Structures are given as structure tokens and as C-alpha cells.
Amino acid sequence: MKKLSIIGILSATLVLSSCFGTSENPAPGASAPPPPSLEVGTLKPETITIYNEFSTTLEGKQNVEIRPKVSGFVQEVYVEEGQKIKKGQLLFKLETQTLTQDANAAKASVNVAQVEVNKLKPLVDKGIISKVQLETAKAQLAQAKAGYESVASNIGYSRITSPVDGYIGEIPFKVGALVSSNMTMPLTTVSDISEVRAYFSLNEKELLKFKESMPRNENNQMDLEKAPKVTLVMINGEEYDKPGKIAMINTIINSSTGSVTARADFENKNNLLSSGSTGKIKLPTVYENVFEIPQTATIDLQGKKLVYILKPDNTVSTIPIKITANTQKGFLVQNGLEPGTSIVLEGVSKLKDGMTINPVKK
């Protein structure tokens, strides 16, 4: 009886298994899952401009330090900090009492020497004394005049004027301060900001890329006159409304920093920009006949970037790409792909070579 019950149980189990289909293999004739529907795009060559940003410091067209040529006490200050001034305008006057006394003494020496010459000249004409004495007196007169002119010029130096148009900077020395020609701090600085100069740095790789993108002149040198305009982003994040031009690229690399200095010039007739301000320079690089591929269309494999191209039979296969530049959307590719090629734009991480997809045109 026990043997019969065991056989019955096994038979019931086999019957149930056949009814509920516990086998993992699909039944013969069952349909395979449909291919995934994925978005694809057709590659078209474009001309694309990429902007690289560089930190910059602004300087006026001219920043002239005003220093005294003679020592003395500041007697008058004729300008205010921040004031707009003209070339030749009087800025400071130094105390000249001591210089005036020296000038009076020098003038007296000139007069004495002149009297001596006047006295000796008729004596030489009459042959009473030799010409040597007269020549000696004339030399002493010339020396006295030179001394007087030196003191007189120093008196002129006590009136300090501006050598350029511009704006007055800080004035650290007030009336009564003692100043001299060998002090380290200037009386003030006059800044001409009708045009500002934005200085920035390029590393070796950036310099090479910039050279490659620049137009050339007949001597195969960079033609800065044909360089693209640059944009200044001010410290508040807004773009300055006037474009600038590249005025200088120093192609000698600094061995200490591994970089070179460049300069862009901007008009500043509205005086919005100030010397000493900071910001960013947006330097454009124009790429012609390139394809822009979104980052979602690429995969990384052993340090290489790959994309899936769509074949006429709707199967896909990978192809490596060489990235020319990065963009906000993805990458620029210049070589290795043909116009009209369709690539898969999404879901590439789940694809394999030879898979079939249902392409959805973008």
C-alpha cells in the first residue's frame, strides 16, 4: 500500500507540472520580443563656435604714477580723488621757499661773475691784462648761470602737472606732507580709461589650439587684425555691450608657469569699466565642417569614445570617434564620420553590436 501511494503522488506531480508549464524554455512557435524603439539622428556638418573663458584683470590704457622731481612740503593740492583731468592740468604745488633762496643766491653769483667779465674786457682790449684772465672770468660766469638755471628748473618742478588725460587715483599725501623724489609711493596715479586692456593667460595646450584656429597672413604668422572679436564678462556676470579685439599674444612660454600672456582691448567711452577690475574673457574658436554629437549617444570603452551607427538593415555597430572639442551638449567630431550617417542617440548602454532596433527619426 505504501508503494502504491508514492507512485500516485509522483504521477499527480507530473500531471500538475505539465498543466502549469514550469519549464523555462518558451514553447515552440512563441514570438520573440520586438526590437527596442530608439531615437536616431542623421549627421550633418555644421560651423560651430565654442567659447572658452579666461580670468582677466583690467588696466587703463595708461596708468601713470605721478612723482615729485624735487623734495619739499606739499603746499597745494588742486584735484580730488576720482576727478577727470586733462593733460597739462596742475595737480600739486610744493613749498619753494628754500628753492627761492637758493635761486636768489645763484642769481647773485651770476651778477658778480658778469660784473667781473665786464670789468676785465676793456683791460684786455687795451692790452693791460692777458686774455687768459678774461676767459677764466667768462668760464666762471657760465658756471654761475648753469647753477642758476638748475635751481630755477627745480622751482619749476615744484608745480606738478598731469602728463596725460585721465582720472585721478588715490591721493595719500595731503597738504603739509614732506615728499621727495626717492619715495616709494607716488603722489597719485592718473589712469586713462578711455580704452581698457584685459590681460589673461593661456596654457600651452590652449595656445596651440588658438594658433590652429587663427587666420594667417602672407608670412604664415597669426593675423590678429582678422582675429574674431572677444567678449568681456564683467564681475556682476553681465556681458559688456561692446566687443573687444585681441591686441597681443605673447608666444614665448613662461617656463615657471607654463603659460603665456594675452591682451584684449575694449573701448570704454562710457567709463563703465575701471582700471583694476576683474572679470572673464570669452574667447571664440570657430570649427567648420564638424558634427556635434550629444553625450548621451556615446559610450566609453577602454579609454575610447564610441557611437552606434545604424545600418540599412536596422542593425547597429560601434565605431570609435576622435573628439575635436567639448561643448555644453556633448562633443565635436571632425574626422572619422561621413555626412548622412545615422547614429543612435539614446539607450546606447544596453546595445550590442549586431542588435536590431526600431529606429525613431529625430
C-alpha positions as CSV (number, residue, x, y, z in Angstrom):
1,M,0.0,0.0,0.0
2,K,2.8,2.4,0.8
3,K,4.4,1.8,-2.6
4,L,1.2,2.5,-4.4
5,S,0.7,5.8,-2.6
6,I,4.2,7.0,-3.5
7,I,3.6,6.2,-7.2
8,G,0.3,8.1,-7.0
9,I,1.9,11.2,-5.6
10,L,4.6,11.2,-8.3
11,S,2.0,10.8,-11.0
12,A,0.0,13.7,-9.7
13,T,3.1,15.9,-9.6
14,L,3.9,15.2,-13.2
15,V,0.3,16.0,-14.3
16,L,0.4,19.3,-12.4
17,S,3.8,20.3,-13.9
18,S,2.5,19.7,-17.4
19,C,-0.6,21.8,-16.7
20,F,1.1,24.9,-15.3
21,G,4.2,24.9,-17.6
22,T,7.1,25.3,-15.2
23,S,9.7,24.8,-18.0
24,E,12.0,27.9,-18.6
25,N,12.2,27.4,-22.3
26,P,9.5,29.1,-24.4
27,A,7.0,26.9,-26.1
28,P,7.9,26.1,-29.7
29,G,6.5,28.8,-32.1
30,A,6.3,31.5,-29.4
31,S,7.1,35.1,-30.8
32,A,10.4,36.9,-29.8
33,P,10.2,40.3,-28.1
34,P,10.1,43.2,-30.6
35,P,13.3,45.3,-31.1
36,P,13.6,48.4,-28.9
37,S,12.4,51.7,-30.3
38,L,15.3,54.1,-30.0
39,E,15.8,57.6,-31.3
40,V,18.4,58.1,-34.1
41,G,19.8,61.2,-35.8
42,T,21.4,61.9,-39.1
43,L,24.8,63.6,-39.0
44,K,25.1,67.0,-40.8
45,P,28.3,69.0,-41.0
46,E,28.0,72.4,-39.2
47,T,30.0,75.5,-38.4
48,I,30.1,75.8,-34.7
49,T,31.6,78.5,-32.4
50,I,32.9,77.4,-29.0
51,Y,33.7,79.9,-26.3
52,N,36.4,79.4,-23.7
53,E,36.6,81.6,-20.6
54,F,39.7,83.0,-19.0
55,S,40.0,85.1,-15.9
56,T,41.2,88.6,-16.6
57,T,42.3,91.8,-14.9
58,L,41.6,95.2,-16.5
59,E,44.0,98.1,-16.8
60,G,43.6,101.5,-18.2
61,K,45.2,102.4,-21.5
62,Q,47.7,104.4,-19.4
63,N,48.4,104.2,-15.7
64,V,50.9,107.0,-14.9
65,E,52.4,107.3,-11.5
66,I,52.9,111.0,-10.5
67,R,56.1,111.5,-8.6
68,P,57.9,114.7,-7.5
69,K,61.3,115.6,-9.0
70,V,62.3,117.7,-6.0
71,S,61.9,117.4,-2.3
72,G,59.5,119.7,-0.4
73,F,56.4,120.1,1.5
74,V,53.0,119.8,-0.3
75,Q,51.7,123.3,-0.4
76,E,48.6,122.9,-2.5
77,V,46.5,120.0,-3.9
78,Y,44.4,121.2,-6.8
79,V,42.5,118.0,-7.6
80,E,40.2,115.5,-5.9
81,E,40.4,111.7,-6.0
82,G,38.4,110.3,-8.9
83,Q,38.4,113.6,-10.7
84,K,38.6,113.7,-14.5
85,I,41.6,115.8,-15.6
86,K,43.3,117.0,-18.8
87,K,46.9,116.7,-19.9
88,G,48.9,119.6,-18.5
89,Q,46.5,120.3,-15.7
90,L,48.1,121.5,-12.4
91,L,47.9,118.8,-9.7
92,F,50.2,119.8,-6.9
93,K,52.4,122.6,-5.8
94,L,55.3,122.1,-3.4
95,E,56.8,124.6,-1.0
96,T,59.6,126.6,-2.8
97,Q,60.9,128.9,-0.1
98,T,64.2,127.2,0.2
99,L,64.5,126.8,-3.5
100,T,63.7,130.5,-4.0
101,Q,66.5,131.4,-1.5
102,D,68.9,129.2,-3.5
103,A,67.8,130.8,-6.7
104,N,68.4,134.3,-5.3
105,A,71.9,133.2,-4.2
106,A,72.6,131.7,-7.6
107,K,71.3,134.8,-9.3
108,A,73.7,137.0,-7.2
109,S,76.6,134.8,-8.2
110,V,75.7,135.3,-11.9
111,N,75.6,139.1,-11.3
112,V,79.0,139.0,-9.6
113,A,80.5,137.0,-12.4
114,Q,79.0,139.2,-15.1
115,V,80.5,142.3,-13.4
116,E,83.9,140.7,-13.4
117,V,83.7,139.9,-17.1
118,N,82.6,143.5,-17.8
119,K,85.5,144.9,-15.8
120,L,88.1,142.7,-17.5
121,K,87.0,143.1,-21.1
122,P,88.2,146.7,-21.7
123,L,91.5,145.9,-19.9
124,V,92.1,143.1,-22.3
125,D,91.2,145.3,-25.3
126,K,93.9,147.8,-24.1
127,G,96.4,145.0,-23.6
128,I,96.8,145.7,-19.9
129,I,96.0,142.1,-18.9
130,S,96.1,138.9,-20.8
131,K,93.1,137.2,-22.4
132,V,93.6,134.2,-20.0
133,Q,92.1,136.2,-17.2
134,L,89.1,137.2,-19.2
135,E,88.5,133.6,-20.4
136,T,88.7,132.5,-16.8
137,A,86.1,135.1,-15.8
138,K,83.8,134.0,-18.6
139,A,84.1,130.4,-17.5
140,Q,83.1,131.4,-14.0
141,L,80.1,133.3,-15.4
142,A,79.0,130.3,-17.4
143,Q,79.2,128.1,-14.3
144,A,77.2,130.6,-12.3
145,K,74.5,130.7,-15.0
146,A,74.3,126.9,-15.1
147,G,73.9,126.8,-11.3
148,Y,71.1,129.4,-11.5
149,E,69.3,127.5,-14.3
150,S,69.4,124.3,-12.3
151,V,67.8,125.9,-9.3
152,A,65.3,127.7,-11.5
153,S,64.2,124.5,-13.1
154,N,63.8,122.9,-9.7
155,I,61.4,125.7,-8.8
156,G,59.5,124.8,-12.0
157,Y,59.4,121.2,-10.8
158,S,57.6,122.3,-7.7
159,R,54.5,122.8,-9.9
160,I,53.4,119.2,-10.8
161,T,51.1,118.7,-13.8
162,S,49.5,115.7,-15.4
163,P,51.3,114.2,-18.4
164,V,48.0,112.6,-19.8
165,D,44.3,112.8,-19.8
166,G,42.6,110.6,-17.3
167,Y,41.2,110.1,-13.8
168,I,43.0,110.8,-10.5
169,G,43.5,107.9,-8.2
170,E,44.2,107.8,-4.5
171,I,46.0,110.9,-3.1
172,P,47.9,109.6,0.0
173,F,49.8,112.8,0.7
174,K,47.9,115.8,1.9
175,V,48.9,119.5,2.4
176,G,51.9,119.7,4.7
177,A,53.3,116.3,3.9
178,L,57.0,116.1,3.1
179,V,57.7,114.4,-0.2
180,S,60.8,113.6,-2.2
181,S,61.9,112.1,-5.5
182,N,63.1,108.9,-3.9
183,M,60.0,107.9,-2.0
184,T,58.4,104.5,-2.9
185,M,54.7,105.7,-3.0
186,P,53.6,108.1,-5.8
187,L,51.7,111.3,-5.1
188,T,48.9,109.8,-7.1
189,T,48.2,107.8,-10.3
190,V,46.5,109.2,-13.4
191,S,44.6,106.5,-15.3
192,D,43.5,106.9,-18.9
193,I,40.5,104.5,-19.1
194,S,39.1,105.7,-22.5
195,E,40.3,102.3,-23.5
196,V,40.9,99.4,-21.2
197,R,43.2,96.4,-21.6
198,A,42.2,93.0,-20.4
199,Y,45.1,90.7,-19.6
200,F,44.7,86.9,-19.4
201,S,46.8,83.8,-19.6
202,L,46.8,80.7,-21.9
203,N,48.5,77.4,-21.1
204,E,50.4,75.6,-23.8
205,K,47.5,73.5,-25.0
206,E,45.2,76.5,-25.2
207,L,47.8,78.5,-27.0
208,L,48.3,75.7,-29.6
209,K,44.6,75.4,-30.2
210,F,44.3,79.2,-30.5
211,K,47.1,79.2,-33.1
212,E,45.5,76.5,-35.1
213,S,42.2,78.4,-35.3
214,M,43.7,81.8,-36.1
215,P,43.8,83.2,-39.7
216,R,47.3,83.6,-41.2
217,N,48.9,86.4,-43.1
218,E,51.2,86.1,-46.1
219,N,54.2,85.3,-43.8
220,N,52.3,82.4,-42.2
221,Q,52.0,84.4,-38.9
222,M,48.9,84.9,-36.8
223,D,46.9,87.8,-38.3
224,L,45.5,89.5,-35.2
225,E,43.6,92.0,-37.4
226,K,41.4,89.1,-38.6
227,A,41.1,87.5,-35.2
228,P,37.5,87.0,-34.0
229,K,36.0,89.5,-31.6
230,V,36.1,88.6,-27.9
231,T,33.5,89.2,-25.1
232,L,34.1,90.6,-21.6
233,V,32.0,89.2,-18.8
234,M,32.1,91.8,-16.0
235,I,32.3,91.0,-12.3
236,N,28.5,91.1,-12.0
237,G,28.1,88.3,-14.5
238,E,26.8,90.6,-17.3
239,E,28.4,90.9,-20.7
240,Y,30.0,94.2,-21.6
241,D,28.0,95.6,-24.5
242,K,31.0,96.3,-26.8
243,P,33.2,93.5,-28.2
244,G,36.9,93.6,-27.8
245,K,39.8,92.7,-30.1
246,I,42.8,90.6,-29.5
247,A,45.7,93.0,-29.4
248,M,48.6,90.8,-28.3
249,I,49.6,87.2,-27.9
250,N,53.0,86.5,-26.3
251,T,54.1,83.3,-27.9
252,I,57.1,82.9,-25.6
253,I,56.0,80.4,-22.8
254,N,56.9,81.3,-19.3
255,S,58.9,78.3,-18.0
256,S,57.8,78.9,-14.4
257,T,54.1,79.0,-15.1
258,G,53.8,77.1,-18.4
259,S,51.6,79.8,-19.8
260,V,51.7,82.9,-22.0
261,T,50.1,86.4,-21.6
262,A,47.5,87.7,-23.9
263,R,45.7,91.0,-24.1
264,A,42.3,92.2,-25.5
265,D,41.4,95.8,-25.8
266,F,37.9,97.3,-25.2
267,E,36.5,100.8,-25.9
268,N,35.3,102.5,-22.7
269,K,33.9,105.8,-23.7
270,N,31.1,105.5,-21.3
271,N,33.6,104.9,-18.4
272,L,31.8,101.8,-17.2
273,L,35.0,99.8,-16.9
274,S,37.6,100.7,-14.2
275,S,41.3,100.0,-14.0
276,G,41.9,97.2,-11.6
277,S,38.6,95.5,-12.2
278,T,38.4,91.7,-12.8
279,G,36.2,89.6,-15.0
280,K,36.3,86.9,-17.7
281,I,37.3,86.9,-21.3
282,K,35.2,84.7,-23.7
283,L,37.5,83.7,-26.5
284,P,35.7,82.2,-29.5
285,T,37.0,79.3,-31.6
286,V,35.2,78.6,-34.9
287,Y,35.1,75.0,-36.1
288,E,34.0,74.3,-39.7
289,N,32.5,71.1,-41.1
290,V,32.1,69.4,-37.7
291,F,29.5,67.1,-36.3
292,E,28.1,67.8,-32.8
293,I,27.3,64.5,-31.1
294,P,25.3,64.5,-27.8
295,Q,27.0,62.9,-24.8
296,T,24.1,60.5,-24.4
297,A,25.0,59.0,-27.8
298,T,28.5,57.9,-26.7
299,I,29.9,55.1,-24.6
300,D,33.4,54.7,-23.1
301,L,35.4,51.5,-23.8
302,Q,39.0,51.1,-22.8
303,G,39.6,54.9,-22.9
304,K,37.9,55.4,-26.2
305,K,34.6,57.1,-27.1
306,L,32.3,55.1,-29.3
307,V,29.0,55.6,-31.0
308,Y,26.5,53.2,-32.5
309,I,25.8,53.7,-36.2
310,L,22.6,52.4,-37.8
311,K,23.0,50.1,-40.8
312,P,20.4,49.8,-43.6
313,D,19.0,46.6,-42.1
314,N,18.4,48.4,-38.8
315,T,21.2,46.7,-37.0
316,V,23.8,48.7,-35.1
317,S,27.5,48.6,-34.7
318,T,30.1,50.6,-32.8
319,I,32.6,53.0,-34.3
320,P,35.3,55.0,-32.5
321,I,35.2,58.8,-32.7
322,K,38.0,61.3,-32.2
323,I,36.8,64.3,-30.2
324,T,37.9,67.7,-31.5
325,A,36.4,69.8,-28.7
326,N,33.8,69.6,-25.9
327,T,30.5,71.5,-26.0
328,Q,27.7,72.0,-23.5
329,K,25.7,69.4,-25.3
330,G,28.5,66.9,-25.9
331,F,31.4,66.6,-28.4
332,L,32.6,68.0,-31.7
333,V,33.9,65.4,-34.2
334,Q,35.7,66.5,-37.3
335,N,37.1,63.3,-38.8
336,G,36.0,59.6,-39.0
337,L,32.3,60.1,-39.7
338,E,30.6,60.7,-43.0
339,P,27.7,63.1,-43.6
340,G,24.3,61.4,-43.7
341,T,25.4,58.7,-41.2
342,S,22.7,57.8,-38.7
343,I,23.7,57.3,-35.1
344,V,21.7,56.1,-32.1
345,L,21.0,58.9,-29.7
346,E,19.7,57.1,-26.6
347,G,19.8,53.8,-24.7
348,V,23.3,53.0,-26.1
349,S,24.5,51.5,-22.8
350,K,22.2,48.5,-23.4
351,L,23.1,47.9,-27.0
352,K,25.5,45.4,-28.5
353,D,27.0,45.1,-32.0
354,G,24.6,43.4,-34.3
355,M,21.5,44.1,-32.4
356,T,18.4,45.1,-34.3
357,I,16.4,48.2,-33.3
358,N,13.3,50.1,-34.4
359,P,14.8,53.5,-35.3
360,V,12.8,56.6,-34.5
361,K,13.9,59.5,-36.5
362,K,14.6,62.7,-34.6
